[in-house]
Amino acid sequence: MTASVGRAQAPGATVDYLDGWATAALSVGLLVAALCLVAGLRGRPPGRWTVGASVILQVVLLAYLVRYLVAMATGSSPVGPAWELWAYLVTVAVLPALGLAWAREEHSRWGTLVLAVMAVVAAVMCGRVAQIWYGVGVAPA
C-alpha cells in the first residue's frame, strides 16, 4: 500500500516514501559525495569539479524545498510533525552553502572532504524529510 500525500497510514502498513523528488535528491547527493570523496582521497583541494557539483547539489536542494512549499501551499500536509519537516528542510537547504564557505577557506584536501561529508548528510536528510512527509516511523496518535 502506498501513502497518499497528507494521509495517515494504518499501523504496520508499508509506505513507498522514496518518490521522484526524494530519489533525485538522494542520487545527486550521493553522486556529489562520491566525486568529492575520490578527489579528497587523491589529495585534491576544492576545485572546479567538486565546487561545481556542490553548487548543482545546492540548486537541487532548493528545488526540493520549493516542492514542499508548493505542496503545503496547495493544501497537502505532512503525516509527521510539520515543525520537524521544516527543521530538516531549512537545514538541508543551507548545508551546501555552509560546506562551500568552509571549503573556500580550507585550501587542502580537507576542504574537499568537507564537501563530501556535507553531500552525504544532505542526502540522508532528504530521505528523512520524505519519511516525515509520508509518516514513516511516526507513531500513530
C-alpha positions as CSV (number, residue, x, y, z in Angstrom):
1,M,0.0,0.0,0.0
2,T,1.4,3.4,-0.9
3,A,0.7,6.6,1.1
4,S,-1.3,9.4,-0.3
5,V,0.1,12.8,0.5
6,G,-1.1,14.0,3.8
7,R,-2.9,10.8,4.9
8,A,-2.1,8.8,8.0
9,Q,-1.3,5.1,7.5
10,A,-2.6,2.1,9.3
11,P,-0.1,0.6,11.8
12,G,2.1,-2.0,10.0
13,A,1.3,-0.7,6.5
14,T,4.3,-0.3,4.2
15,V,4.8,3.2,2.7
16,D,6.7,4.0,-0.5
17,Y,8.2,7.3,0.6
18,L,11.0,7.5,-2.0
19,D,9.1,9.5,-4.6
20,G,10.9,11.0,-7.6
21,W,11.9,14.1,-5.7
22,A,13.5,12.2,-2.8
23,T,15.2,9.8,-5.2
24,A,16.6,12.7,-7.3
25,A,17.9,14.5,-4.1
26,L,19.4,11.3,-2.7
27,S,21.0,10.4,-6.1
28,V,22.6,13.8,-6.6
29,G,23.7,14.0,-3.0
30,L,25.4,10.6,-3.2
31,L,27.0,11.3,-6.6
32,V,28.4,14.6,-5.3
33,A,29.7,12.8,-2.2
34,A,31.4,10.1,-4.3
35,L,33.0,12.7,-6.5
36,C,34.3,14.8,-3.6
37,L,35.4,11.7,-1.6
38,V,37.5,10.5,-4.5
39,A,39.0,13.9,-5.1
40,G,39.7,14.4,-1.4
41,L,41.3,10.9,-1.1
42,R,43.6,11.8,-4.0
43,G,44.7,14.9,-2.1
44,R,43.0,17.4,-4.3
45,P,41.8,20.8,-2.9
46,P,38.3,22.0,-3.7
47,G,38.3,22.7,-7.4
48,R,36.1,23.3,-10.4
49,W,34.5,19.8,-10.4
50,T,33.9,19.5,-6.7
51,V,32.7,23.1,-6.2
52,G,30.6,22.9,-9.3
53,A,29.0,19.6,-8.2
54,S,28.3,21.1,-4.8
55,V,26.6,24.1,-6.4
56,I,24.4,21.8,-8.5
57,L,23.5,20.0,-5.3
58,Q,22.5,23.3,-3.8
59,V,20.2,24.0,-6.7
60,V,18.6,20.6,-6.4
61,L,18.1,21.0,-2.7
62,L,16.5,24.4,-3.2
63,A,14.1,22.8,-5.7
64,Y,13.4,20.1,-3.1
65,L,12.5,22.8,-0.6
66,V,10.2,24.6,-3.1
67,R,8.5,21.2,-3.8
68,Y,7.4,21.1,-0.2
69,L,6.5,24.7,-0.1
70,V,4.2,24.3,-3.1
71,A,2.7,21.1,-1.7
72,M,1.8,22.8,1.6
73,A,0.5,25.9,-0.2
74,T,-1.8,23.7,-2.2
75,G,-3.4,22.1,0.8
76,S,-1.3,19.0,1.4
77,S,0.3,18.4,4.8
78,P,2.9,16.0,6.3
79,V,1.8,13.0,8.2
80,G,4.6,13.6,10.7
81,P,5.2,16.8,12.7
82,A,5.4,19.9,10.4
83,W,8.0,21.6,12.7
84,E,10.3,18.6,12.3
85,L,9.8,18.6,8.5
86,W,10.7,22.3,8.3
87,A,13.7,22.0,10.6
88,Y,15.1,19.3,8.3
89,L,14.2,21.3,5.1
90,V,15.8,24.5,6.2
91,T,18.9,22.7,7.5
92,V,19.3,20.7,4.2
93,A,18.8,23.9,2.1
94,V,21.7,25.7,3.9
95,L,24.1,22.7,4.1
96,P,25.8,23.1,0.7
97,A,26.3,26.9,1.2
98,L,27.9,26.3,4.6
99,G,30.1,23.4,3.1
100,L,31.1,25.6,0.2
101,A,32.0,28.5,2.6
102,W,34.1,26.1,4.7
103,A,35.8,24.6,1.6
104,R,36.6,28.1,0.3
105,E,38.6,28.8,3.5
106,E,40.2,25.3,3.6
107,H,42.5,25.1,0.6
108,S,43.6,21.5,1.2
109,R,42.1,18.1,0.6
110,W,40.2,18.5,3.8
111,G,38.1,21.2,2.2
112,T,37.1,18.7,-0.5
113,L,36.3,16.1,2.2
114,V,34.1,18.6,3.9
115,L,32.1,18.8,0.7
116,A,31.8,15.0,0.6
117,V,30.5,14.9,4.2
118,M,28.1,17.7,3.5
119,A,26.7,15.9,0.5
120,V,26.2,12.6,2.4
121,V,24.5,14.4,5.3
122,A,22.2,16.3,2.8
123,A,21.3,13.1,1.0
124,V,20.4,11.3,4.3
125,M,18.4,14.3,5.5
126,C,16.4,14.4,2.2
127,G,15.4,10.8,2.9
128,R,14.3,11.7,6.4
129,V,12.2,14.6,5.0
130,A,10.4,12.2,2.8
131,Q,9.8,9.8,5.8
132,I,8.3,12.7,7.8
133,W,6.1,13.7,4.9
134,Y,4.7,10.2,4.4
135,G,4.7,9.3,8.1
136,V,7.3,6.6,8.0
137,G,8.3,5.9,11.6
138,V,5.7,8.3,13.0
139,A,3.8,6.8,16.0
140,P,0.1,6.7,15.5
141,A,-1.8,9.2,17.5
